[in-house]
Amino acid sequence: MKKILLVTVLGFFALSCGEKKEEKKEGFEMSRTKTTTATETASEGVPVDMNNKGIGPITELTFPDEIDAEMAARGEAKYNAICTACHLPNQRMIGPALSGVYERRSPEWVMNMMLNPDGMLREDPIAMALLKEYNNAIMLNQNLTQEEARDLAEYLRTL
């Protein structure tokens, strides 16, 4: 009896050590491996137009040479509270990476996008191209005041 039990156990052991076949499953499959690069480059479909000021209340904005640290600190706090759900500084996410945004967009455009995303997405050609590039993920209106948007704009200068 012991011999039969020993042979049976050894047989199961030998079978379990055999080559494992992978089954190809039909249907949806998702890979969670990271395939994007750390920095965003200008995409082919979205133009870089530094003369476009956007649609909204900001018609003129000139940054001083020095960054206002107090303003940037308030902007960083606001950024961490409302922007990080969709934006990272150096990586695409739901929305574009924001590091170096002033090399691609005018300060007025950035402020108007923060203050008037609905109007920008309806009428501004760059905002419409970004909407298309980011799979129609709209930027929600955060109901920022002009002061809050200016603080955020100052913080974006530090990225």
PEPE-V341010 format. One record per backbone hydrogen bond with DSSP energy under -0.5 kcal/mol. CO is the residue of the C=O (numbers start at 1). NH is the residue of the N-H. E is the energy in kcal/mol with one decimal. If there is no record, write none. Layout:
CO_NH_E ; CO_NH_E
This chain:
1_5_-2.3 ; 2_6_-2.5 ; 3_7_-2.5 ; 4_8_-2.3 ; 5_9_-2.4 ; 6_10_-2.4 ; 7_11_-2.2 ; 8_12_-2.4 ; 9_13_-2.3 ; 10_14_-2.4 ; 11_15_-2.2 ; 12_16_-2.1 ; 13_17_-1.1 ; 15_18_-1.0 ; 23_25_-0.7 ; 45_47_-0.6 ; 47_49_-0.7 ; 49_52_-1.0 ; 51_53_-0.5 ; 52_106_-0.6 ; 54_56_-0.5 ; 57_59_-0.7 ; 67_69_-0.9 ; 68_72_-2.7 ; 69_73_-2.2 ; 70_74_-2.0 ; 71_75_-2.3 ; 72_76_-2.5 ; 73_77_-2.0 ; 74_78_-2.0 ; 75_79_-2.8 ; 76_80_-2.8 ; 77_81_-1.4 ; 78_82_-2.5 ; 78_83_-0.5 ; 79_83_-2.1 ; 79_84_-1.5 ; 83_86_-1.9 ; 83_87_-2.5 ; 86_95_-2.8 ; 88_98_-1.4 ; 89_99_-2.8 ; 91_88_-0.7 ; 95_93_-2.4 ; 98_101_-1.7 ; 100_103_-2.0 ; 101_104_-1.3 ; 101_105_-2.3 ; 104_49_-0.7 ; 106_110_-2.2 ; 107_111_-2.4 ; 108_112_-2.8 ; 109_113_-2.3 ; 110_114_-1.8 ; 111_115_-2.5 ; 112_116_-2.9 ; 116_120_-2.3 ; 117_121_-2.6 ; 118_122_-1.3 ; 119_123_-2.2 ; 120_124_-2.3 ; 124_128_-2.4 ; 125_129_-2.0 ; 126_130_-2.5 ; 127_131_-2.3 ; 128_132_-2.0 ; 129_133_-2.5 ; 130_134_-2.4 ; 131_136_-2.8 ; 132_135_-1.3 ; 134_137_-1.6 ; 136_138_-1.0 ; 138_140_-0.6 ; 140_142_-0.6 ; 145_149_-2.4 ; 146_150_-2.2 ; 147_151_-2.2 ; 148_152_-2.4 ; 149_153_-2.6 ; 150_154_-2.1 ; 151_155_-2.2 ; 152_156_-2.5 ; 153_157_-0.9 ; 154_157_-0.6 ; 154_158_-0.5 ; 155_158_-1.9 ; 155_159_-0.5 ; 156_159_-0.7
